Amino acid sequence: MRPAHPTEQAVGMEHYVTDTDGVGGRLRADDDHFRVRERERFDTQPVDAATDAYPYLVVRATLSGWDTNDFVGRLSDALGVSRERVNWAGTKDKYAVTTQLFSIYGADPADLPDVRGADIEVVGRAGRSLEFGDLAGNEFELVVSDPDDPQRAAEITDELHAFGGLENGADETDNDDSADDETTVSIGVPNFFGQQRFGSRRPVTHEVGLEIVRGDWAGAVMAYLGNPTDAEPESTQEARAFVEETRDWQEALERFPNRLRYERSLCHGLAEVDGEPDPADYRAALERLPSNLQRLFVHAAQSYAFNLMLSARLERGLPFDEPVEGDVACFADTDAPAGLELPDTDRLQRVTDRRVRSVRRHCERGRAFVTAPLVGTETELADGEQGEIERAVLDDLDLEPADFDLPGEFYSSGTRRAILVRTTLSLETEPLTLSFGLPKGSYATVVCREYLKVDPVDLG
């Protein structure tokens, strides 16, 4: 275990679990170097199935240079339908090659347009639209560009194999169809929330959320508007510094560039207030933002606390692959696609002294997982050492479960999340390529950070 990059420490990821120096380099030097393919649980019928019973056309699109939302806008415009008729299971990034399903209400295969940067394949028909719950996980193929020492990847893989509690030895195979060796090994990493959750260049989303949960609506607005960072253009830094110093909303509105539409929306809302804004005015300004962003603020605060809990567990030397007395475990989703370990956090069990041995056996077989909380109103904290960790983190953040009883989109009942994510990783050396699958909600960059050990900006 060694200290993480300072930017990662700022969002609760305080350590790498591997001691080997990183390979260096960067991800996403080219869109083709970051490939993602969704794994869904969604049944379809043949494309000639009756449209009255199966009104949704299901297509699989491989996109290059398309953000999911932008592609849906382009697709719906070309079809001449509302974008509300197009649904998908998971949102993907623009700077990648991504493959995922879309359902389109009332569409016919003959109506599908040719879209530059998109390869659209008809899959069939369905009786309902795709939903977020249909996403089981993602398969990744990631190329590391300009590594300093790619040979270190093998040592890092060995360390991650051991961290995952995998005692059966690595399953190593040579790829006879290529001049390059390929090694396939099972590994484990802490199931941290990756830097993207908080902002890679300006990680403040959790700070906004913490102020919301503490009931400081003005503090939340200022955490979002202020906090200039060196990663931003100088003019943006100056606008943030100005609004921090003056709270002159009208003048700040003139200074923030048009591309920062959320900052401008906050300033516009507060500039309309007659006199000095009160807490209700600051809350109303935040509620002008899209509902998904309002939820993201609180989710980021929960994620930050979760990351701190995992870091504290590492510091105490407690295992991630098996329970200790007092832990709360969840069982595996028995309907998960083959080869994907998918926790079912609706099936929880407290690990009492007499249950430690049996739950440990389930964890060894991939049938159960140790968890930590994403704190909300219904959260019940663990007992034992893990309970001490959870309470200490919340005390340090001045939070308690009841604080999440918030209005509107800010409310959260909470859940629990597995603290370890395991996967089978294929490692190629020329070029250095990492291929692996992860359950939904887990971050590819959390695997890659152990290998590269670079500034999170270079992880994309």
N, C-alpha and C positions, 0 to 999 in steps of 0.2 A: 504494500500500500504506500502511496506517495501523494503529496499535495497536488491538487488539480490546478488548472489554469485559473488565475484570479477572476476572470469573467465568469467562469463556471462556479467558483466559490460564492460569488455574489448571488447566485440563484440556488444555493443549497447543496450543489455537487462539490463537496469539499475534498474528495479524494479520487484518485485512480486506484483500482484494486490490483493492478499489475505494476511491478517494480521496474520492468524492462523499459529502457528509453524508447520513445516513440519512433515510428518509421518516418515521421515528418510528412511533407507534401500537403495536398489539398484535394477536396472533392469538387465535383461539378465544374471542372475546367471546360467541359463540353456537356451539352444536354445528354448526349449519348453515353456519358460516363456515369449517369445516375438513372438506373432503370428500376421501375416499380410496377409490379403486377398484383392486382388485388386478388384475394381469395374470398369469394362470397359463398354464402349458403342461401341459394335462391333457385327454386325450381322453375323450369320453363317447359312450355309445350311446343310442338312443331309450329313452324311459321304459318302453316295453312290451317291452324286451329281456328275454330269459330270466333269471330271478333266480338260477338255479343257476350260470350263467356270469358274471353281473354282479350280485352281491349288494348292491352299494353304491348307494344312492340319492344323487344329487348335486343339491344345491340352491344357489341364489345368494341370499344374505340381505343386505339393506340395513338396517343397524342404526343407530339413533339413541339415544345414552345407554347403550349396552351395551359393556362390556369383553368381548372375545372369550371369555375363560374363563367369565365369568358367564353369557353367552348360552348357551354349550354346556351349562352346568349346568341352566339353565332348559329348554332344548330336550330334553335327555336325560330330565329328570324328567317332562316332559309326555308323552314317548313311552314312558316306563316302561322305559327301557333304561339300561345302564351308560354313563357318559360316555366310557368307553374305546372305545365304538362310534362316536363322533363325532370326525372328524378335519378338520383345516384346514391351509392352507399357511403362513399368517402371522398373528401375533397383533396385534390392533388396539386402539387406545385407546378409552376410554369417551367422552371429550369430543370427539366427531367424528361425522360421518355416514360410515359405512364400508360398502363393498360387497365381499363375498368369497364364495368357494365353501366348502361343507362337504360331506363325504361321511358317510353314515350307514349302517352295516351293518344289513341286514335290515329296513330301513324301507320303508313303502309310502306313496305320495303322499297317500292318504286319511287316514293317521295324523297328518299334519303339523298341529301346533296353531296357533292364532292367538296370537301373542305381541305384547304391546304394545311399540311402538317398533321392530318388526321387520317388514319386508316380505319374505316368503319365496317364491321362485320356483323351481319344479322345472326342472332343466336336463336330467337324463337319468339313465343308470345307468353304473356302471363296474365293472371287474373287480378293482380294488384301491382302497385308501383314498388320500386326499390326503396328501402329505408336504411337508415344508419345501422340498425340492428342486424341487417343482412351481411355486413362486413365482418368477416372472421379474422382476417389478417392480411399481410402484404408480403410478397416475395421481392427481395432486393438483389440487384447486381450492380456493384459500385466499384469504379476504377479510381485508384489513388494516383494522382498526377504528381510528378516530380518528387518522389519520395527520397529522403536522404539516405536511408539504409533499409531497403525492403526486406533484408534477411532477418531483421528483428521480428518480423511478423510471426515467424514460427515459434519463437520464445514466448511472445505475448499470447499466442493461441494456447500453448501448454499451460500458462498460468490461468487463463480463463477456463480451460477445461477443468483444472483443479478447483477453481472457485465455484464452479457449478455443481460440485459434489459428485462428479461423474467418475466413478471408480473402475469402470470396465475397460478403460484404455481407449485411446483415440482410434477411430476407424479410418485408417489412412489408405488411400488408393491412388495409384498412378493413372493418369489419363493417357491411355495408349494411342488415342487418336490425335494427340498433339505432342509437339516437342516440349511443351511446358508441363512441369509437374503440377498436379492438383492434389491437395490434401483435404480430406473431409473429416471434420472433428466436431464433436459436441462441446459447446461452450456455455458459460453462464455469465451474466453481468447484472449488477444492481439495476432494478427497473426504474431508474431515475426518469423524471420528466426532462426532456432535452431542452436545450437553449431556445429552440423555436417557440416553446410555450411562453417564454418571457420576453422575447425579442433578442435576436442575435446581435444586433448593433446597438440597441438601446434597451437593455433589459429592465423595464420599469413596470410591466403589466402587473406583476405581483404586488408592487408597492402601492399601485392604485387600489388593487383589491384589498390589501390589508387596511388601508384607510377607510374603505367602504365598510368592511366588517366591523371596524372599531367605531363606526358611526360618525366619522369625521369627513363629511361630504366636501367641505372646502379643501381639506388636505388631499382628498382623492383627485379633485380637479387639478390642483397645483402639481401633484405628482405626475399627472399626464402632460400638462402644459409646460411645466418647467423641466428640471433635470437635464440640462444640455449635456451632450457627450461629444467627444472629439471625433466620433465616427460620422457626425452629421456635417453638412455644409456650414460654413461660417455664418451665413445669413440666418440659418435656422437656429444655430446656437445663440446668436444675438437676440432673436425673437423670444426664445425661451428665457434667457437672462432678463430681458426687458419685462416680460409679464410677471416673472418672479419678484422683481423689484418694485414694480409700479401697480400691478393689477389694474392697469388701464386697458380695459377690454376692447374698446373701440380702436385704439391705436395698435394694440396687439393684433387685432383682426387685419389691419393693414399690413402688418409686418410678416405674418405667417404666410408662406407661399401657398398658392392654390392647391398644390398637390397634397398638402396636409389638411385634408378636408375635415377630419375629425377634430383637430385642434381648432380650426376655424369655426366649426359648429359650436364648440363649447364657448368660445369667445363671443360668438354672435348671440347665443342665448343669454349670457351674462350682461352683454352690452345693452340688451333690451330691458334690463331691470331698472326700475326707477329708484335710485338711491343705492345704498350699500347692500350687496346681496346677503341674504341670510341663509342658513343651512338648507332650507327648502328650495331656494333658488339654485344653489349648487347641485342639489340632487336633481332638480328639474333639468339642469343643463346636461348632466350625465345621462339622463333618460332620453335626451335627444339622439343619442348615439344608437346604432343598430342593436337590436336585442341580443344578437350573438356576441357582440363585443361587450355588452354589459355582463353577460354570463361569464365571458372569458376572464374578466377582471377577478371575479370571485374564484373561479376555477384556478387561476394562476396563484392566488393566495393559498389555496388548498395544496396546490402542487409544490409550492415553496416549502410549506410546513412538512409535506411528505418527504421531499428531498433531504431536509434537515434531519428528519427521523432516521432515514437510511444512512446518512453520514454518521450520525451518533451511534447507530448499531455497529457500523464498521469500526468506529473508534473503540467500542467496548469489546470487540473481537467476537461478537455473537455470530452464529452461522446464518447464512441466507438460504441455504438449501434444505435445512431441516429445522424443526421447531425446538424451542426451549419452553419450559413450564411458564405459563402465563400468556403465551402467544395466542393470536386468533388466526386460524387457518381457514382456507376455503378449498373446495373440491374442484376438480377439473370438469369442464363442460364435455359431457360424453358425446355431444353431437359435433364436436370440432372436426374440421377436415383432417385427413390423415397427415401425420407428421407435424401437426401444429398443437403445441400445448396452450390451451385456452382456459384461463381461470373462470370459474362461475362464482362471482362474489355475492350471489344471492344465497349460496349454500355455505354458511359459516359454522365453525365449531371452535369453542374455546379449548385450548390445550391444557387440561389439568394434569397433575402429576401422573395419574393413572392412564392418561391418554397419550403421553409423550411418545411412547414406543410405537403404538399403532399408527399415529399420525406421521411419525418419521418414516415408517415403511411406505405409507401412501406417497409421501414426498419423494422418496427414492425412486418410485415407479412412475413419477409424473402424474399421479392421481390427486395430489393435493399441493397447496402452496401456502407458505407463510405470508401474512398480509400486514399492512400498516394502513392507518386511516387517511382518507380524504375527508377532513373534518366537516361535519354539518350538524344540523339540529338533532339528528337521530343517532349520532355517533356514540358508541359505547367503547371506551378505551380498553386496551389490553391490561392484563395483570403482569406481575413479575417484573423482570428487567425491561421488557419491551414497554410495559405500562409506565415505568419510570421515565423512559425516553420520551414517550408521547406526551406525558404531562409536563416534563421539563421544557420541551419545545414550545408547547402552547403557552406555558407561563412566560417564557422569554419573549414571545410574540404578543403577550397580553391578549390572548384569545381564549375562548371557551366555546363549546358546541352551541350554546344558546345564542351566541353572537350572530350566527348565520340565519336567524329568523328575521329576514330582511324583506323589504317590499319588492314586489314585482319580480323582474328577471334576476335580481340579486340574491334571491332566496336559494338555499341549498340544504337538502336533508343529509347530504354526505353519502359516502360509500366506503368500501375498503378496496385495496389494490395489492396485487402480489408484489413482494419486494424483490423477487428474482425473476429474470426472464432467461430461459434457456432456448437454444436453437442449434441446429446442425449447420456449421459454417464450412463452405468450400473456399479454399484459399489457393489462388493462382499467383505466380510470381512475375510473369512477363506478359503483359503488364500486371502490376500488383492489383488483384481484383478480389473483392470480398462478396460472396453470394450467400444469402441466408434468408430465412423467413421469420416473421415476428407476428405475435397476436395483435389485434387492433389495440390502439392506444399506447403501444410501445414504440420507441424511437430508434430508427436506424443509426442516428448520430450517437446514441448512447453506446452502441457497439463500436462504432468507428472511433470515438474519442479515445478509447483504450489503445487503439492501434496507432493513431497519428500523434496524439498528445500535442495539439497545436491550438492556436487561438480559435475559439468556436466559429469565428467569421469564416475560416477556411474549411469548416465542415459543412457550410451551406445552410 
